[in-house]
Structure formats: C-alpha cells, structure tokens
Amino acid sequence: MNTLIISSSLSKTSRSFILCKAIHSLLQEKGVNTELVDAREMELLPFYKGPTPSMEELSQKVAEADNIIFAMGVHCYSVNDGLKIILDGCCGGVEGKFFGIICAAGGERSYLSTMHLTQICMNEWRMIQLPRIVYATGKDFEDDTISNDDLKDRIKLFTEEFSSIGKKLIS
Ligand SMILES: Cc1cc2nc3c(=O)[nH]c(=O)nc-3n(C[C@H](O)[C@H](O)[C@H](O)COP(=O)(O)O)c2cc1C
C-alpha cells in the first residue's frame, strides 16, 4: 500500500507537521510504503498562476498514491491557505481514493473546521474518509514534542485503522 501524507501548513513551527511525522513513522513500522510531503519545501502558487514544478511533482505523487492523509491547520474555522492551493492545484488524481485528516488548531472549539475538507474531498472527488480525525491543540505539545498521552493513543488508533481499512480497500 502506498500512502501519501501531505503536510500543508506553511508555518515554521507547524504542529500538524509534528503529527504527520508521528503518523509517518508508525505507518512505516507497519510496513506501509509511505511518503511525507512538506508544503514548506514547495513553491506554491494559486491555481491561475501555477502550477510550479514542485506542484506538478506533487500531482504525480497524488495520482500514484493508493490513499492520502491530509494534514491541515485551522485558519478562520476552515482549511489553511497552503492546503487550499494544494487541493485546487495538485489533487486532480484523487478521485475515489481513501483519505484521512490530521488537524492542528489553536483551540478546542474549531473541530468542525475539518468538515470543509471533508466536503471538498467527498463532493468534488467522491473520496472515502476514515471516520476518525486526529485533532490537536497547542495544549497537546511541549515545544516540538507531543506531550499528551491521550493524543498519542489517538494517533496510534488512527494509524491502525487507516492502514487496515486502506489495505482492504485496495485488495
Ligand atoms: C490566520 C490564522 C487563523 C486561525 N484561525 C483559527 C481558528 O479559527 N480556530 C482555531 O482553533 N485556531 C485558529 N488558528 C490557530 C491555528 O489553527 C494553530 O496555530 C495551528 O497550530 C495551525 O496549524 P499548524 O501549526 O500546523 O500551522 C489560526 C491561525 C492563523 C495563522
């Protein structure tokens, strides 16, 4: 199974990227062929000004992946800027694929913000979502480390379910 993890935050201190790294290594331990793409290393341009070479490269990876994990930060109760650019410019090849969502937010009350990503993926591309989201806030971290044991358990559960359902859906 080829799983692509897209970390879309452009923040130098991105917490959703820290979540991505944890899930990336747990998936690797399970023998999943997984790749983590960091949007901070890409040149992102809005749809009508792109695509850039790094966006074309990501489009190719998206097309080749069996399934995808999107990581977002909440911006104004919705998806962050980098993710919207990636969805518009690099996700032509996602039709029908299984996907998961990882989310970092400033506060506990923005958890429904991930629904915008769900709507885009399900309505636009008929994707199938894992019905479990890893949602974390600033309280779950100490510097660049996950400090909340409950969050660590939720990350493990997400990874187990994503890999077992993901494998079933491609076999
Ligand atoms: C422009 C902007 C808007 C934000 N809006 C929200 C919000 O509506 N709700 C919330 O809980 N956090 C909000 N935040 C806080 C971010 O979700 C938080 O910093 C999170 O860690 C971002 O993910 P990242 O660290 O991976 O970039 C906002 C941050 C920025 C920069």
The ligand as an SDF file (V2000), in Angstrom:
LIG
                    3D

 31 33  0  0  0  0  0  0  0  0999 V2000
   -4.7540   33.0660   10.0330 C   0  0  0  0  0  0  0  0  0  0  0  0
   -4.9850   32.1170   11.1560 C   0  0  0  0  0  0  0  0  0  0  0  0
   -6.2910   31.7870   11.5080 C   0  0  0  0  0  0  0  0  0  0  0  0
   -6.5280   30.8850   12.5540 C   0  0  0  0  0  0  0  0  0  0  0  0
   -7.8310   30.5410   12.8530 N   0  0  0  0  0  0  0  0  0  0  0  0
   -8.0640   29.6440   13.8320 C   0  0  0  0  0  0  0  0  0  0  0  0
   -9.4050   29.2390   14.1190 C   0  0  0  0  0  0  0  0  0  0  0  0
  -10.3720   29.6700   13.5100 O   0  0  0  0  0  0  0  0  0  0  0  0
   -9.5930   28.3210   15.1110 N   0  0  0  0  0  0  0  0  0  0  0  0
   -8.5390   27.7980   15.8330 C   0  0  0  0  0  0  0  0  0  0  0  0
   -8.7720   26.9640   16.7160 O   0  0  0  0  0  0  0  0  0  0  0  0
   -7.2610   28.1550   15.5580 N   0  0  0  0  0  0  0  0  0  0  0  0
   -7.0010   29.0520   14.5880 C   0  0  0  0  0  0  0  0  0  0  0  0
   -5.7150   29.4150   14.3010 N   0  0  0  0  0  0  0  0  0  0  0  0
   -4.6090   28.7670   15.0340 C   0  0  0  0  0  0  0  0  0  0  0  0
   -4.0230   27.6000   14.2340 C   0  0  0  0  0  0  0  0  0  0  0  0
   -5.0190   26.6540   13.8940 O   0  0  0  0  0  0  0  0  0  0  0  0
   -2.9200   26.9110   15.0400 C   0  0  0  0  0  0  0  0  0  0  0  0
   -1.8290   27.8240   15.1480 O   0  0  0  0  0  0  0  0  0  0  0  0
   -2.4670   25.6000   14.4330 C   0  0  0  0  0  0  0  0  0  0  0  0
   -1.3490   25.1380   15.1770 O   0  0  0  0  0  0  0  0  0  0  0  0
   -2.0930   25.7610   12.9580 C   0  0  0  0  0  0  0  0  0  0  0  0
   -1.5560   24.5600   12.4440 O   0  0  0  0  0  0  0  0  0  0  0  0
   -0.0050   24.4710   12.0890 P   0  0  0  0  0  0  0  0  0  0  0  0
    0.7440   24.7070   13.4000 O   0  0  0  0  0  0  0  0  0  0  0  0
    0.2130   23.1010   11.5730 O   0  0  0  0  0  0  0  0  0  0  0  0
    0.2800   25.5360   11.0980 O   0  0  0  0  0  0  0  0  0  0  0  0
   -5.4440   30.3220   13.2850 C   0  0  0  0  0  0  0  0  0  0  0  0
   -4.1380   30.6550   12.9130 C   0  0  0  0  0  0  0  0  0  0  0  0
   -3.9090   31.5420   11.8740 C   0  0  0  0  0  0  0  0  0  0  0  0
   -2.4930   31.8850   11.4940 C   0  0  0  0  0  0  0  0  0  0  0  0
  1  2  1  0
  2  3  1  0
  2 30  2  0
  3  4  2  0
  4  5  1  0
  4 28  1  0
  5  6  2  0
  6  7  1  0
  6 13  1  0
  7  8  2  0
  7  9  1  0
  9 10  1  0
 10 11  2  0
 10 12  1  0
 12 13  2  0
 13 14  1  0
 14 15  1  0
 14 28  1  0
 15 16  1  0
 16 17  1  0
 16 18  1  0
 18 19  1  0
 18 20  1  0
 20 21  1  0
 20 22  1  0
 22 23  1  0
 23 24  1  0
 24 25  2  0
 24 26  1  0
 24 27  1  0
 28 29  2  0
 29 30  1  0
 30 31  1  0
M  END
$$$$
